[in-house]
Amino acid sequence: MKRAFTLLELVVVIVVLGIIAMMSFNAIMNIYSNYFQTRTVNELETQTEIALEQISKRLEHRIKPSVIARKPSGEFLALNDSGVNLDAKYEILEFIPYAYEIFNDVISLDANDHVIEQGGKAGRYSGYADLAKSSPVTGMISPGSNFTTGVVETIKDLTCKDDARNSKCVDFENKDGGVVAIFSDVYYNVQSSFGYSNGSVPVSLDIAKVGVKDGQRGINGNTLEISGFDGKQISEQYHLAYTANAIVPEQSADPKDIANGVFDLNLYYDYRPWMGEKYKPNGEKATLAKNVTRFVFTEKNGVIVLKLCMRAKNSEITICKSKAVY
């Protein structure tokens, strides 16, 4: 007779193989679950870091007195005002960045610390004003600056909403064309000086609308014409600006986002408060982050601290990151 497996032996083998298969399946599922969770966390950390980096890079070029915290209703305070920390409704971060694209922060000085003119250099502004030579007649003389056609065209490239050059573009050749000079060591009242308005505070524009003109002192020269020069305070250092920025939390139209308590974080740009414009409806919009659960900010001793929390889509995993901007 040939030896063979008994029915009992077959049953035992099948049961053992089933147990091994179940253990292997659970192990594989745990490995996959851990992999999925790790990948989700890594992706979420990357998205959060990128969004914070985009905000901080813009804030690095901020003109510090211009930074405000705004409520959706329109009320606003300077970011360093103690009232901002006492009211969670100040959820919009708004500020004016200087025009770093045309700023020449590398200049040469002579033995007397006077700026050496650099003939033939690319068009830039130096950020320095010669108060002794500046007047309503001569304009504001800016040693080391070279306001070329390239500078004018750069600002148009940054502000034209399409390829057509029209009245919506900022015109640096016009003193009321949309560019402003903001001076250091000048007191600015954030409620009125920059053109921010909530409808209850009258605007008394203290920053200076500026432009260049054709001729030796304008295009290819170093002189700016100031709109209403007689009524403006100026100092030896300044920055040019052509836009404001607003970081705005906004609820998306997706019902699932509303149910999950998440929102979008949007950047508004290419609008000018000093021209009577607001981020809505005048600004352009770009989405910085989706599925945001929290965005808060504060300022202390000139340092802005940001905190951003994001949740993974179709998951309960939430990542929070903070960043300080000096």
ZALO-187098 format. One record per residue (C-alpha): residue number from 1; x, y, z. Coordinates in pm, 1 decimal. Example, Ala and Ser with C-alpha at 12.3 -4.5 7.8 and 13.67 -1.06 7.14 Angstrom:
// ZALO-187098
<atom><n>1</n><x>1230.0</x><y>-450.0</y><z>780.0</z></atom>
<atom><n>2</n><x>1367.0</x><y>-106.0</y><z>714.0</z></atom>
// end
This chain:
// ZALO-187098
<atom><n>1</n><x>0.0</x><y>0.0</y><z>0.0</z></atom>
<atom><n>2</n><x>115.9</x><y>353.8</y><z>-75.7</z></atom>
<atom><n>3</n><x>136.4</x><y>595.9</y><z>216.1</z></atom>
<atom><n>4</n><x>-77.5</x><y>916.6</y><z>185.0</z></atom>
<atom><n>5</n><x>-195.2</x><y>1210.9</y><z>393.6</z></atom>
<atom><n>6</n><x>-490.2</x><y>1154.5</y><z>612.1</z></atom>
<atom><n>7</n><x>-780.7</x><y>1393.3</y><z>609.9</z></atom>
<atom><n>8</n><x>-678.7</x><y>1515.6</y><z>955.4</z></atom>
<atom><n>9</n><x>-326.3</x><y>1592.9</y><z>835.9</z></atom>
<atom><n>10</n><x>-462.4</x><y>1787.4</y><z>536.6</z></atom>
<atom><n>11</n><x>-691.9</x><y>1987.3</y><z>763.2</z></atom>
<atom><n>12</n><x>-401.2</x><y>2069.6</y><z>997.7</z></atom>
<atom><n>13</n><x>-181.0</x><y>2182.8</y><z>706.9</z></atom>
<atom><n>14</n><x>-459.7</x><y>2401.0</y><z>562.9</z></atom>
<atom><n>15</n><x>-523.0</x><y>2562.3</y><z>901.9</z></atom>
<atom><n>16</n><x>-149.5</x><y>2631.2</y><z>955.0</z></atom>
<atom><n>17</n><x>-114.0</x><y>2778.2</y><z>605.3</z></atom>
<atom><n>18</n><x>-422.2</x><y>2993.7</y><z>667.6</z></atom>
<atom><n>19</n><x>-273.2</x><y>3126.9</y><z>991.7</z></atom>
<atom><n>20</n><x>57.4</x><y>3202.9</y><z>818.0</z></atom>
<atom><n>21</n><x>-125.1</x><y>3374.2</y><z>528.4</z></atom>
<atom><n>22</n><x>-331.6</x><y>3584.4</y><z>771.6</z></atom>
<atom><n>23</n><x>-20.0</x><y>3689.6</y><z>962.5</z></atom>
<atom><n>24</n><x>157.9</x><y>3775.4</y><z>637.8</z></atom>
<atom><n>25</n><x>-143.0</x><y>3973.8</y><z>514.6</z></atom>
<atom><n>26</n><x>-159.1</x><y>4174.4</y><z>839.1</z></atom>
<atom><n>27</n><x>215.0</x><y>4240.7</y><z>822.0</z></atom>
<atom><n>28</n><x>190.0</x><y>4358.4</y><z>460.2</z></atom>
<atom><n>29</n><x>-108.5</x><y>4579.1</y><z>543.0</z></atom>
<atom><n>30</n><x>80.5</x><y>4731.5</y><z>836.2</z></atom>
<atom><n>31</n><x>380.5</x><y>4798.8</y><z>614.1</z></atom>
<atom><n>32</n><x>158.0</x><y>4960.2</y><z>349.0</z></atom>
<atom><n>33</n><x>-32.3</x><y>5161.0</y><z>609.5</z></atom>
<atom><n>34</n><x>293.6</x><y>5288.5</y><z>760.3</z></atom>
<atom><n>35</n><x>426.6</x><y>5370.5</y><z>413.1</z></atom>
<atom><n>36</n><x>106.9</x><y>5555.4</y><z>320.5</z></atom>
<atom><n>37</n><x>108.4</x><y>5749.6</y><z>647.6</z></atom>
<atom><n>38</n><x>477.4</x><y>5838.5</y><z>612.0</z></atom>
<atom><n>39</n><x>428.9</x><y>5950.4</y><z>251.4</z></atom>
<atom><n>40</n><x>124.4</x><y>6159.2</y><z>347.7</z></atom>
<atom><n>41</n><x>313.1</x><y>6324.8</y><z>634.3</z></atom>
<atom><n>42</n><x>612.5</x><y>6398.7</y><z>410.0</z></atom>
<atom><n>43</n><x>393.1</x><y>6545.0</y><z>135.2</z></atom>
<atom><n>44</n><x>199.2</x><y>6753.1</y><z>386.9</z></atom>
<atom><n>45</n><x>518.6</x><y>6880.8</y><z>550.5</z></atom>
<atom><n>46</n><x>654.2</x><y>6978.3</y><z>209.3</z></atom>
<atom><n>47</n><x>334.1</x><y>7160.4</y><z>111.3</z></atom>
<atom><n>48</n><x>324.8</x><y>7345.6</y><z>444.9</z></atom>
<atom><n>49</n><x>692.5</x><y>7441.1</y><z>419.1</z></atom>
<atom><n>50</n><x>653.5</x><y>7565.2</y><z>61.0</z></atom>
<atom><n>51</n><x>353.0</x><y>7781.8</y><z>152.5</z></atom>
<atom><n>52</n><x>534.5</x><y>7932.7</y><z>452.5</z></atom>
<atom><n>53</n><x>844.9</x><y>7991.9</y><z>241.4</z></atom>
<atom><n>54</n><x>642.8</x><y>8176.3</y><z>-24.4</z></atom>
<atom><n>55</n><x>487.8</x><y>8401.2</y><z>240.4</z></atom>
<atom><n>56</n><x>815.4</x><y>8463.5</y><z>423.5</z></atom>
<atom><n>57</n><x>1002.7</x><y>8550.3</y><z>102.7</z></atom>
<atom><n>58</n><x>751.3</x><y>8824.1</y><z>32.0</z></atom>
<atom><n>59</n><x>760.5</x><y>8941.7</y><z>391.8</z></atom>
<atom><n>60</n><x>1140.1</x><y>8969.6</y><z>375.6</z></atom>
<atom><n>61</n><x>1087.6</x><y>9258.0</y><z>130.7</z></atom>
<atom><n>62</n><x>814.6</x><y>9425.0</y><z>335.8</z></atom>
<atom><n>63</n><x>824.7</x><y>9793.0</y><z>422.0</z></atom>
<atom><n>64</n><x>790.5</x><y>9743.6</y><z>797.4</z></atom>
<atom><n>65</n><x>561.3</x><y>10037.4</y><z>888.0</z></atom>
<atom><n>66</n><x>310.5</x><y>9920.4</y><z>624.0</z></atom>
<atom><n>67</n><x>229.7</x><y>9577.6</y><z>774.7</z></atom>
<atom><n>68</n><x>-126.8</x><y>9549.3</y><z>902.3</z></atom>
<atom><n>69</n><x>-368.3</x><y>9285.3</y><z>1032.4</z></atom>
<atom><n>70</n><x>-717.5</x><y>9316.5</y><z>888.7</z></atom>
<atom><n>71</n><x>-1057.7</x><y>9173.4</y><z>972.2</z></atom>
<atom><n>72</n><x>-1278.5</x><y>9041.0</y><z>690.3</z></atom>
<atom><n>73</n><x>-1513.5</x><y>9330.1</y><z>773.6</z></atom>
<atom><n>74</n><x>-1239.0</x><y>9577.4</y><z>672.7</z></atom>
<atom><n>75</n><x>-1118.3</x><y>9704.9</y><z>1010.9</z></atom>
<atom><n>76</n><x>-741.0</x><y>9694.0</y><z>1053.8</z></atom>
<atom><n>77</n><x>-457.5</x><y>9767.9</y><z>1294.3</z></atom>
<atom><n>78</n><x>-80.2</x><y>9781.5</y><z>1266.6</z></atom>
<atom><n>79</n><x>47.0</x><y>9427.2</y><z>1312.7</z></atom>
<atom><n>80</n><x>248.9</x><y>9527.8</y><z>1619.3</z></atom>
<atom><n>81</n><x>-60.6</x><y>9674.9</y><z>1787.5</z></atom>
<atom><n>82</n><x>-149.7</x><y>9485.6</y><z>2105.7</z></atom>
<atom><n>83</n><x>-513.7</x><y>9474.2</y><z>1995.1</z></atom>
<atom><n>84</n><x>-429.4</x><y>9224.9</y><z>1719.7</z></atom>
<atom><n>85</n><x>-340.4</x><y>8950.4</y><z>1967.3</z></atom>
<atom><n>86</n><x>-659.4</x><y>9010.0</y><z>2163.8</z></atom>
<atom><n>87</n><x>-894.5</x><y>8950.6</y><z>1871.5</z></atom>
<atom><n>88</n><x>-876.3</x><y>8634.7</y><z>1658.5</z></atom>
<atom><n>89</n><x>-1081.2</x><y>8803.3</y><z>1386.6</z></atom>
<atom><n>90</n><x>-770.1</x><y>8985.0</y><z>1261.8</z></atom>
<atom><n>91</n><x>-696.4</x><y>8703.7</y><z>1018.2</z></atom>
<atom><n>92</n><x>-575.7</x><y>8885.6</y><z>703.9</z></atom>
<atom><n>93</n><x>-209.2</x><y>8985.1</y><z>672.7</z></atom>
<atom><n>94</n><x>-151.4</x><y>9283.5</y><z>443.1</z></atom>
<atom><n>95</n><x>166.3</x><y>9475.7</y><z>361.9</z></atom>
<atom><n>96</n><x>356.2</x><y>9673.8</y><z>99.0</z></atom>
<atom><n>97</n><x>677.1</x><y>9514.9</y><z>-35.3</z></atom>
<atom><n>98</n><x>945.2</x><y>9732.7</y><z>-186.8</z></atom>
<atom><n>99</n><x>1032.5</x><y>9688.7</y><z>-554.3</z></atom>
<atom><n>100</n><x>1327.8</x><y>9455.0</y><z>-499.6</z></atom>
<atom><n>101</n><x>1329.5</x><y>9368.3</y><z>-871.1</z></atom>
<atom><n>102</n><x>1473.9</x><y>9711.7</y><z>-951.0</z></atom>
<atom><n>103</n><x>1658.9</x><y>9781.7</y><z>-625.5</z></atom>
<atom><n>104</n><x>2036.2</x><y>9820.6</y><z>-648.8</z></atom>
<atom><n>105</n><x>2156.0</x><y>9736.1</y><z>-299.3</z></atom>
<atom><n>106</n><x>2521.8</x><y>9713.3</y><z>-404.3</z></atom>
<atom><n>107</n><x>2667.3</x><y>10060.7</y><z>-454.5</z></atom>
<atom><n>108</n><x>3013.1</x><y>10218.6</y><z>-432.3</z></atom>
<atom><n>109</n><x>3107.3</x><y>10493.9</y><z>-189.3</z></atom>
<atom><n>110</n><x>3402.1</x><y>10735.5</y><z>-200.3</z></atom>
<atom><n>111</n><x>3624.6</x><y>10832.1</y><z>93.3</z></atom>
<atom><n>112</n><x>3358.5</x><y>11073.8</y><z>218.4</z></atom>
<atom><n>113</n><x>3083.7</x><y>10809.2</y><z>204.7</z></atom>
<atom><n>114</n><x>2926.7</x><y>10972.2</y><z>-100.9</z></atom>
<atom><n>115</n><x>2768.6</x><y>10743.8</y><z>-357.8</z></atom>
<atom><n>116</n><x>2982.8</x><y>10704.6</y><z>-669.5</z></atom>
<atom><n>117</n><x>2780.6</x><y>10728.1</y><z>-988.4</z></atom>
<atom><n>118</n><x>2820.5</x><y>10417.0</y><z>-1201.8</z></atom>
<atom><n>119</n><x>2775.1</x><y>10518.1</y><z>-1561.6</z></atom>
<atom><n>120</n><x>2633.0</x><y>10261.5</y><z>-1797.1</z></atom>
<atom><n>121</n><x>2507.5</x><y>10024.6</y><z>-1526.4</z></atom>
<atom><n>122</n><x>2172.8</x><y>9853.5</y><z>-1555.2</z></atom>
<atom><n>123</n><x>1873.4</x><y>10060.7</y><z>-1452.7</z></atom>
<atom><n>124</n><x>1816.3</x><y>10050.6</y><z>-1078.1</z></atom>
<atom><n>125</n><x>1729.7</x><y>10274.2</y><z>-787.3</z></atom>
<atom><n>126</n><x>1982.5</x><y>10316.6</y><z>-509.5</z></atom>
<atom><n>127</n><x>1746.8</x><y>10401.5</y><z>-225.1</z></atom>
<atom><n>128</n><x>1936.2</x><y>10722.3</y><z>-143.4</z></atom>
<atom><n>129</n><x>1815.2</x><y>11081.5</y><z>-181.8</z></atom>
<atom><n>130</n><x>2029.6</x><y>11395.7</y><z>-188.6</z></atom>
<atom><n>131</n><x>1823.2</x><y>11632.2</y><z>25.4</z></atom>
<atom><n>132</n><x>2056.2</x><y>11926.7</y><z>-36.5</z></atom>
<atom><n>133</n><x>1996.9</x><y>11916.1</y><z>-412.6</z></atom>
<atom><n>134</n><x>1633.1</x><y>11803.4</y><z>-410.3</z></atom>
<atom><n>135</n><x>1349.6</x><y>12055.1</y><z>-439.9</z></atom>
<atom><n>136</n><x>1006.5</x><y>12095.0</y><z>-602.6</z></atom>
<atom><n>137</n><x>1183.5</x><y>12251.3</y><z>-901.7</z></atom>
<atom><n>138</n><x>1464.9</x><y>12000.1</y><z>-949.3</z></atom>
<atom><n>139</n><x>1278.0</x><y>11694.6</y><z>-824.3</z></atom>
<atom><n>140</n><x>1421.9</x><y>11434.3</y><z>-590.8</z></atom>
<atom><n>141</n><x>1784.3</x><y>11362.1</y><z>-678.8</z></atom>
<atom><n>142</n><x>1880.3</x><y>11000.5</y><z>-610.5</z></atom>
<atom><n>143</n><x>2259.1</x><y>10947.0</y><z>-634.8</z></atom>
<atom><n>144</n><x>2354.8</x><y>10605.5</y><z>-766.6</z></atom>
<atom><n>145</n><x>2018.1</x><y>10554.6</y><z>-936.9</z></atom>
<atom><n>146</n><x>1971.8</x><y>10511.8</y><z>-1309.6</z></atom>
<atom><n>147</n><x>1608.9</x><y>10530.1</y><z>-1416.4</z></atom>
<atom><n>148</n><x>1630.2</x><y>10373.8</y><z>-1760.7</z></atom>
<atom><n>149</n><x>1361.8</x><y>10269.3</y><z>-2004.7</z></atom>
<atom><n>150</n><x>1435.8</x><y>9915.8</y><z>-1882.6</z></atom>
<atom><n>151</n><x>1318.8</x><y>10009.5</y><z>-1531.8</z></atom>
<atom><n>152</n><x>996.3</x><y>10155.3</y><z>-1670.8</z></atom>
<atom><n>153</n><x>934.8</x><y>9845.0</y><z>-1881.9</z></atom>
<atom><n>154</n><x>1015.9</x><y>9608.1</y><z>-1592.6</z></atom>
<atom><n>155</n><x>743.2</x><y>9763.6</y><z>-1379.8</z></atom>
<atom><n>156</n><x>499.3</x><y>9739.6</y><z>-1670.3</z></atom>
<atom><n>157</n><x>588.6</x><y>9372.0</y><z>-1717.2</z></atom>
<atom><n>158</n><x>515.7</x><y>9309.7</y><z>-1349.4</z></atom>
<atom><n>159</n><x>180.3</x><y>9488.8</y><z>-1345.9</z></atom>
<atom><n>160</n><x>17.6</x><y>9454.5</y><z>-1688.4</z></atom>
<atom><n>161</n><x>-262.2</x><y>9199.4</y><z>-1665.1</z></atom>
<atom><n>162</n><x>-202.8</x><y>9084.0</y><z>-2024.0</z></atom>
<atom><n>163</n><x>29.8</x><y>9148.6</y><z>-2316.8</z></atom>
<atom><n>164</n><x>-160.6</x><y>9463.1</y><z>-2412.4</z></atom>
<atom><n>165</n><x>3.1</x><y>9773.3</y><z>-2262.6</z></atom>
<atom><n>166</n><x>-292.5</x><y>9980.2</y><z>-2142.8</z></atom>
<atom><n>167</n><x>-404.3</x><y>10209.2</y><z>-1862.4</z></atom>
<atom><n>168</n><x>-412.5</x><y>9918.3</y><z>-1617.3</z></atom>
<atom><n>169</n><x>-33.2</x><y>9897.3</y><z>-1626.7</z></atom>
<atom><n>170</n><x>170.8</x><y>10095.6</y><z>-1374.1</z></atom>
<atom><n>171</n><x>338.7</x><y>10382.1</y><z>-1559.3</z></atom>
<atom><n>172</n><x>664.9</x><y>10488.6</y><z>-1394.0</z></atom>
<atom><n>173</n><x>697.2</x><y>10778.9</y><z>-1638.1</z></atom>
<atom><n>174</n><x>391.7</x><y>10939.1</y><z>-1477.1</z></atom>
<atom><n>175</n><x>420.5</x><y>11077.4</y><z>-1122.8</z></atom>
<atom><n>176</n><x>61.4</x><y>10965.3</y><z>-1062.4</z></atom>
<atom><n>177</n><x>106.4</x><y>10640.5</y><z>-1252.5</z></atom>
<atom><n>178</n><x>112.8</x><y>10401.2</y><z>-956.2</z></atom>
<atom><n>179</n><x>468.8</x><y>10400.9</y><z>-814.8</z></atom>
<atom><n>180</n><x>532.5</x><y>10543.7</y><z>-466.6</z></atom>
<atom><n>181</n><x>840.1</x><y>10630.7</y><z>-261.4</z></atom>
<atom><n>182</n><x>830.1</x><y>10540.7</y><z>108.5</z></atom>
<atom><n>183</n><x>1099.2</x><y>10704.2</y><z>322.7</z></atom>
<atom><n>184</n><x>1288.6</x><y>10581.9</y><z>627.6</z></atom>
<atom><n>185</n><x>1281.1</x><y>10782.6</y><z>951.6</z></atom>
<atom><n>186</n><x>945.9</x><y>10938.8</y><z>859.8</z></atom>
<atom><n>187</n><x>647.3</x><y>10879.9</y><z>1087.2</z></atom>
<atom><n>188</n><x>364.3</x><y>10707.8</y><z>902.9</z></atom>
<atom><n>189</n><x>16.4</x><y>10664.0</y><z>1050.4</z></atom>
<atom><n>190</n><x>-86.4</x><y>10318.5</y><z>932.3</z></atom>
<atom><n>191</n><x>-454.3</x><y>10417.8</y><z>945.3</z></atom>
<atom><n>192</n><x>-415.3</x><y>10688.4</y><z>682.2</z></atom>
<atom><n>193</n><x>-63.5</x><y>10721.3</y><z>539.0</z></atom>
<atom><n>194</n><x>-57.2</x><y>10426.8</y><z>297.7</z></atom>
<atom><n>195</n><x>-406.5</x><y>10448.3</y><z>151.5</z></atom>
<atom><n>196</n><x>-553.2</x><y>10156.8</y><z>349.5</z></atom>
<atom><n>197</n><x>-907.0</x><y>10251.5</y><z>431.0</z></atom>
<atom><n>198</n><x>-1200.6</x><y>10088.0</y><z>601.3</z></atom>
<atom><n>199</n><x>-1433.8</x><y>10369.5</y><z>504.4</z></atom>
<atom><n>200</n><x>-1432.8</x><y>10537.7</y><z>846.0</z></atom>
<atom><n>201</n><x>-1082.8</x><y>10687.3</y><z>848.3</z></atom>
<atom><n>202</n><x>-1005.4</x><y>10964.4</y><z>598.3</z></atom>
<atom><n>203</n><x>-698.0</x><y>10895.3</y><z>385.2</z></atom>
<atom><n>204</n><x>-418.1</x><y>11150.5</y><z>418.3</z></atom>
<atom><n>205</n><x>-156.4</x><y>11000.6</y><z>190.0</z></atom>
<atom><n>206</n><x>187.3</x><y>11062.4</y><z>341.8</z></atom>
<atom><n>207</n><x>383.5</x><y>10837.8</y><z>109.5</z></atom>
<atom><n>208</n><x>492.1</x><y>11007.4</y><z>-213.6</z></atom>
<atom><n>209</n><x>365.7</x><y>10920.5</y><z>-560.8</z></atom>
<atom><n>210</n><x>665.1</x><y>10944.8</y><z>-792.7</z></atom>
<atom><n>211</n><x>761.9</x><y>10910.3</y><z>-1157.7</z></atom>
<atom><n>212</n><x>1043.7</x><y>10983.2</y><z>-1400.7</z></atom>
<atom><n>213</n><x>1034.5</x><y>11208.4</y><z>-1704.0</z></atom>
<atom><n>214</n><x>1209.2</x><y>11213.0</y><z>-2038.1</z></atom>
<atom><n>215</n><x>1527.8</x><y>11415.9</y><z>-2042.6</z></atom>
<atom><n>216</n><x>1861.3</x><y>11425.0</y><z>-1872.3</z></atom>
<atom><n>217</n><x>1723.0</x><y>11406.6</y><z>-1520.0</z></atom>
<atom><n>218</n><x>1453.6</x><y>11151.0</y><z>-1591.6</z></atom>
<atom><n>219</n><x>1498.3</x><y>10855.7</y><z>-1822.4</z></atom>
<atom><n>220</n><x>1865.9</x><y>10750.8</y><z>-1802.5</z></atom>
<atom><n>221</n><x>1901.4</x><y>10998.6</y><z>-1516.8</z></atom>
<atom><n>222</n><x>1875.3</x><y>10994.0</y><z>-1138.2</z></atom>
<atom><n>223</n><x>1579.9</x><y>11223.2</y><z>-1065.9</z></atom>
<atom><n>224</n><x>1224.2</x><y>11150.3</y><z>-960.1</z></atom>
<atom><n>225</n><x>931.2</x><y>11387.6</y><z>-980.7</z></atom>
<atom><n>226</n><x>711.0</x><y>11382.2</y><z>-669.1</z></atom>
<atom><n>227</n><x>338.9</x><y>11445.5</y><z>-686.9</z></atom>
<atom><n>228</n><x>260.3</x><y>11721.8</y><z>-435.3</z></atom>
<atom><n>229</n><x>627.0</x><y>11761.1</y><z>-335.6</z></atom>
<atom><n>230</n><x>564.2</x><y>12062.6</y><z>-108.5</z></atom>
<atom><n>231</n><x>346.0</x><y>11866.8</y><z>133.0</z></atom>
<atom><n>232</n><x>568.1</x><y>11558.4</y><z>166.5</z></atom>
<atom><n>233</n><x>823.2</x><y>11464.0</y><z>427.7</z></atom>
<atom><n>234</n><x>1128.7</x><y>11303.4</y><z>272.0</z></atom>
<atom><n>235</n><x>1450.2</x><y>11162.4</y><z>415.0</z></atom>
<atom><n>236</n><x>1784.5</x><y>11041.2</y><z>285.4</z></atom>
<atom><n>237</n><x>1672.8</x><y>10679.2</y><z>240.7</z></atom>
<atom><n>238</n><x>1369.4</x><y>10548.9</y><z>55.6</z></atom>
<atom><n>239</n><x>1219.2</x><y>10250.0</y><z>-118.6</z></atom>
<atom><n>240</n><x>1000.1</x><y>10234.1</y><z>-426.5</z></atom>
<atom><n>241</n><x>682.9</x><y>10023.7</y><z>-433.2</z></atom>
<atom><n>242</n><x>432.0</x><y>9939.7</y><z>-704.9</z></atom>
<atom><n>243</n><x>196.7</x><y>9692.5</y><z>-534.2</z></atom>
<atom><n>244</n><x>60.2</x><y>9573.6</y><z>-201.6</z></atom>
<atom><n>245</n><x>16.8</x><y>9209.4</y><z>-92.9</z></atom>
<atom><n>246</n><x>-256.4</x><y>9045.5</y><z>114.6</z></atom>
<atom><n>247</n><x>-254.4</x><y>8691.4</y><z>258.8</z></atom>
<atom><n>248</n><x>-622.4</x><y>8601.8</y><z>293.4</z></atom>
<atom><n>249</n><x>-788.6</x><y>8286.7</y><z>436.8</z></atom>
<atom><n>250</n><x>-1098.5</x><y>8214.4</y><z>227.5</z></atom>
<atom><n>251</n><x>-1356.0</x><y>7936.8</y><z>234.9</z></atom>
<atom><n>252</n><x>-1367.6</x><y>7734.0</y><z>-85.6</z></atom>
<atom><n>253</n><x>-1694.1</x><y>7651.5</y><z>-258.0</z></atom>
<atom><n>254</n><x>-1648.5</x><y>7276.0</y><z>-202.7</z></atom>
<atom><n>255</n><x>-1912.1</x><y>7153.3</y><z>50.3</z></atom>
<atom><n>256</n><x>-1666.1</x><y>6887.1</y><z>174.1</z></atom>
<atom><n>257</n><x>-1416.2</x><y>7158.0</y><z>274.0</z></atom>
<atom><n>258</n><x>-1686.8</x><y>7340.7</y><z>466.3</z></atom>
<atom><n>259</n><x>-1788.2</x><y>7018.3</y><z>643.0</z></atom>
<atom><n>260</n><x>-1425.8</x><y>6931.7</y><z>725.4</z></atom>
<atom><n>261</n><x>-1348.0</x><y>7277.9</y><z>857.1</z></atom>
<atom><n>262</n><x>-1068.5</x><y>7353.0</y><z>607.4</z></atom>
<atom><n>263</n><x>-1013.8</x><y>7657.5</y><z>387.4</z></atom>
<atom><n>264</n><x>-784.0</x><y>7800.8</y><z>118.5</z></atom>
<atom><n>265</n><x>-501.4</x><y>8046.9</y><z>182.4</z></atom>
<atom><n>266</n><x>-482.5</x><y>8296.9</y><z>-103.7</z></atom>
<atom><n>267</n><x>-235.1</x><y>8565.8</y><z>-203.9</z></atom>
<atom><n>268</n><x>-369.0</x><y>8890.0</y><z>-353.1</z></atom>
<atom><n>269</n><x>-125.9</x><y>9115.3</y><z>-538.4</z></atom>
<atom><n>270</n><x>-106.0</x><y>9381.8</y><z>-811.7</z></atom>
<atom><n>271</n><x>-327.0</x><y>9637.2</y><z>-639.4</z></atom>
<atom><n>272</n><x>-236.9</x><y>9977.1</y><z>-497.3</z></atom>
<atom><n>273</n><x>-408.1</x><y>10115.1</y><z>-183.7</z></atom>
<atom><n>274</n><x>-257.5</x><y>10459.1</y><z>-250.6</z></atom>
<atom><n>275</n><x>-456.7</x><y>10464.4</y><z>-575.4</z></atom>
<atom><n>276</n><x>-784.0</x><y>10383.8</y><z>-398.0</z></atom>
<atom><n>277</n><x>-762.3</x><y>10011.4</y><z>-479.6</z></atom>
<atom><n>278</n><x>-830.7</x><y>9711.2</y><z>-251.6</z></atom>
<atom><n>279</n><x>-722.5</x><y>9350.6</y><z>-274.1</z></atom>
<atom><n>280</n><x>-1081.2</x><y>9269.0</y><z>-366.2</z></atom>
<atom><n>281</n><x>-1191.7</x><y>9341.5</y><z>-634.5</z></atom>
<atom><n>282</n><x>-876.1</x><y>9504.3</y><z>-776.9</z></atom>
<atom><n>283</n><x>-603.3</x><y>9249.8</y><z>-699.8</z></atom>
<atom><n>284</n><x>-491.0</x><y>8935.5</y><z>-878.1</z></atom>
<atom><n>285</n><x>-532.9</x><y>8609.9</y><z>-681.6</z></atom>
<atom><n>286</n><x>-307.9</x><y>8305.3</y><z>-643.0</z></atom>
<atom><n>287</n><x>-371.9</x><y>8010.0</y><z>-409.6</z></atom>
<atom><n>288</n><x>-84.8</x><y>7939.5</y><z>-171.2</z></atom>
<atom><n>289</n><x>-235.6</x><y>7638.6</y><z>11.0</z></atom>
<atom><n>290</n><x>-549.6</x><y>7427.1</y><z>30.4</z></atom>
<atom><n>291</n><x>-694.8</x><y>7221.2</y><z>317.6</z></atom>
<atom><n>292</n><x>-569.2</x><y>7474.3</y><z>570.9</z></atom>
<atom><n>293</n><x>-701.8</x><y>7438.1</y><z>924.4</z></atom>
<atom><n>294</n><x>-521.2</x><y>7732.1</y><z>1086.2</z></atom>
<atom><n>295</n><x>-322.9</x><y>8040.9</y><z>985.1</z></atom>
<atom><n>296</n><x>-211.3</x><y>8282.4</y><z>1256.4</z></atom>
<atom><n>297</n><x>57.8</x><y>8548.3</y><z>1280.9</z></atom>
<atom><n>298</n><x>201.4</x><y>8791.5</y><z>1530.8</z></atom>
<atom><n>299</n><x>483.4</x><y>9044.9</y><z>1553.3</z></atom>
<atom><n>300</n><x>720.7</x><y>9116.9</y><z>1836.6</z></atom>
<atom><n>301</n><x>1026.2</x><y>9342.8</y><z>1828.7</z></atom>
<atom><n>302</n><x>1010.3</x><y>9363.8</y><z>1450.4</z></atom>
<atom><n>303</n><x>1000.5</x><y>8984.5</y><z>1400.3</z></atom>
<atom><n>304</n><x>690.5</x><y>8831.7</y><z>1239.3</z></atom>
<atom><n>305</n><x>604.8</x><y>8476.7</y><z>1346.9</z></atom>
<atom><n>306</n><x>379.3</x><y>8272.0</y><z>1119.0</z></atom>
<atom><n>307</n><x>199.8</x><y>7947.7</y><z>1199.8</z></atom>
<atom><n>308</n><x>30.5</x><y>7736.1</y><z>934.5</z></atom>
<atom><n>309</n><x>-160.7</x><y>7408.6</y><z>985.3</z></atom>
<atom><n>310</n><x>-272.2</x><y>7187.6</y><z>696.2</z></atom>
<atom><n>311</n><x>-470.9</x><y>6864.4</y><z>685.2</z></atom>
<atom><n>312</n><x>-421.7</x><y>6585.2</y><z>434.5</z></atom>
<atom><n>313</n><x>-708.7</x><y>6532.3</y><z>194.7</z></atom>
<atom><n>314</n><x>-927.4</x><y>6234.4</y><z>287.2</z></atom>
<atom><n>315</n><x>-730.1</x><y>6188.6</y><z>608.6</z></atom>
<atom><n>316</n><x>-717.8</x><y>6315.5</y><z>965.4</z></atom>
<atom><n>317</n><x>-341.9</x><y>6375.1</y><z>949.5</z></atom>
<atom><n>318</n><x>-264.3</x><y>6740.9</y><z>1029.1</z></atom>
<atom><n>319</n><x>76.0</x><y>6910.7</y><z>1018.1</z></atom>
<atom><n>320</n><x>158.6</x><y>7248.3</y><z>1176.0</z></atom>
<atom><n>321</n><x>472.6</x><y>7450.2</y><z>1105.7</z></atom>
<atom><n>322</n><x>598.0</x><y>7787.1</y><z>1226.9</z></atom>
<atom><n>323</n><x>842.2</x><y>8033.4</y><z>1073.8</z></atom>
<atom><n>324</n><x>1000.0</x><y>8356.7</y><z>1193.7</z></atom>
<atom><n>325</n><x>1064.9</x><y>8640.8</y><z>948.6</z></atom>
<atom><n>326</n><x>1313.2</x><y>8907.7</y><z>1048.3</z></atom>
// end
